[in-house]
Amino acid sequence: MKIIQVKKASGDFEPFSEIKVRQSLKRAGAKPKVIDQILVQLTGQLHDNITTREIYAHVFDLLNQHQSGMGYRYSLKAAMMQLGPSGFPFEKFVARLFDQLGYQTKVSNIVSGRCINYEIDIIITKDNRQDLVECKFHNRQGIKTRSKDALCLQAKFEDIGSAYQQAWLVTNTKLTTNAIKYGLCKGLKLLAWNYPKDNGLETLIEKFNLHPITSFTFLDHQDQQRLFENNLVVGSDLQVLKESQLIDLGLSSDKIKKIQEFLSLPNHNSS
């Protein structure tokens, strides 16, 4: 079989990997039989120089055809890129994640260092210790969080002093090799897409069923911004609201129905 070259968001090329598609579908909760059917159909749509975006679009459509509703979970990576444009919704999202990990969280802080004051995205508290969290948000695929981001965080942490035990760098993208090397060398905690291995950001999102509201592809930008302004960033935030409250937020009855359908889907990781 001819090897299909796929163009990544970074502009680089790599051979098409059936294993990667299979794993991403499995994470989204697709059934084994559905995964096999999608891969058969996808094969006929592949061509040299196809982009990862095109493959994603094909798989998204096929998944919704075979297993209604699961396409939203497959769109997780793209949804994370839309937690912007300011990056503040991403900070709120990360705070929700640390809440699930058993921390108390405080978003948007000014902390005094020995030299200057710093803006700290999140302060997390657990077991009588406090850590600092720096959130690095990117809204375009193909961009990685680099060693300079880890360097800046370490300099900030060293100036702030001993009131905090550790610093975390959390990003919605992958980390460069040097960012990981430096972070490990300096004792920083790193959380990113696919890092740590088997316990990265996407794994924790699935584990705690923390899909961002941007996973709802039927919501337009104005809908998303209104929800962000009301401190609503993940699907479970909407689960506690009454239908009348969702209407007050400007959502149509059709969109509310789709949200309710999505929220009623079982979390496949709980089985």
Number of C-alpha atoms within 10 A of each C-alpha: 3 6 11 17 18 23 19 16 14 11 10 10 16 13 12 20 12 11 9 10 18 17 13 17 24 16 16 21 20 25 15 12 9 17 22 13 14 23 16 11 13 16 11 8 11 17 14 13 15 17 18 15 15 14 16 15 14 16 23 19 13 20 25 15 14 17 14 15 18 19 25 21 24 23 21 20 15 16 19 25 19 22 27 18 13 12 17 17 24 26 25 24 21 25 23 18 20 17 14 15 12 12 19 17 20 14 15 13 13 10 12 13 14 9 9 10 13 15 12 19 20 23 22 21 18 12 8 5 12 18 19 21 25 22 23 20 24 22 18 14 16 13 14 21 23 17 18 12 16 27 15 11 20 21 10 19 23 13 15 18 12 9 10 16 11 16 25 23 20 23 24 26 25 21 24 13 13 14 20 22 13 17 22 12 9 13 12 18 18 21 24 21 19 16 19 14 11 10 15 17 23 21 18 16 16 19 15 14 20 20 23 23 25 26 23 22 12 13 18 10 12 10 17 18 19 14 21 19 10 9 13 19 26 22 20 15 15 19 13 9 10 10 16 11 12 16 13 10 13 13 18 13 13 9 17 17 13 15 18 14 12 18 17 11 11 11 14 15 13 9 5
